Amino acid sequence: MDIRAILMGLAFALMWSSAFTSARMIVADAPPLSALALRFVISGALGVGIALALGQTWRLTRAQWRSVVIFGVSQNALYLGLNFVAMRVVEASLAAIIASTMPLMVAGIGWAVFGDRVRPLGLAGLVAGVAGVVLIMGTRLSGGVDLPGLAYCFIAALALAVATLTVRGASSGGNVMMIVGLQMFVGAAVLAVVALLFETGTVNFTPRLALAFTYTTLVPGLLATVVWFLLVNRIGAVKAATFHFLNPFFGVAVAATLLNEKLGPWDLIGVAVIAAGILAVQLSKQAVAAK
């Protein structure tokens, strides 16, 4: 792995992790689902525009259209929608920690349901990841965390894990940026309907809301996606996914810096254990892929 790939991986992990902090800023001043739907409309339009400028086409394969629909609903509507709703009552650091366990969920479900091969190092990583989550949850539950919000975060991560396993390899065949843009439009449509039916509340226009919304739309929403696919094209999906082990660290660090969220010693220990588990699982996948 060369220095450029390492820098790209670090940038992606930081951008992805920072989205939870900016999301918490947004939902403090705006209805979460409406704000997220608007973000997807803007990001989707930018993504499709970039795709057309790159010469990509709307003519997708059946597997790619399947990816657009499944990820549009699971990743954008369910995963991000539930996280945005939860962020009103759950701290950004905790939401980032739960979301970071998604690679562990993918490995665990793939092993238990799909019979994917997992080496002993991977199994040790799964055990460590679960132990880290239990450690953090035990501390947070005793501190009075909002249980429905916590459940939303776990359901969101599980929905994305299932979707990832369902459409494995469906994005192959080119037109990646077009697929990303169309996925965002699907998410926007689903969230807009739900918001119209169930969401109430007004927008409190503040400079913080404007900055957080712009940042979320352009950086985690679009730039991180571009960096991710460039990284995957450079070193492969398995090696690129190794950088996910940094997400728990970056997630809590950004939330503590910008939102002044307090972290206890058990939180930090749990984050380190989860990160070690994610790294072990990804290194195990690299060993399997190399054979």
Secondary structure, 3 states (H helix, E strand, C coil): CCHHHHHHHHHHHHHHHHHHHHHHHHHCCCCHHHHHHHHHHHHHHHHHHHHHHCCCCCCCCHHHHHHHHHHHHHHHHHHHHHHHHHCCCCCHHHHHHHHHCHHHHHHHHHHHCCCCCCCHHHHHHHHHHHHHHHHHHHHHHHCCCCHHHHHHHHHHHHHHHHHHHHCCCCCCCCCHHHHHHHHHHHHHHHHHHHHHHHCCCCCCCCHHHHHHHHHHHHHHHHHHHHHHHHHHHHHCHHHHHHHHHHHHHHHHHHHHHHCCCCCCHHHHHHHHHHHHHHHHHHHHHHHHHHC
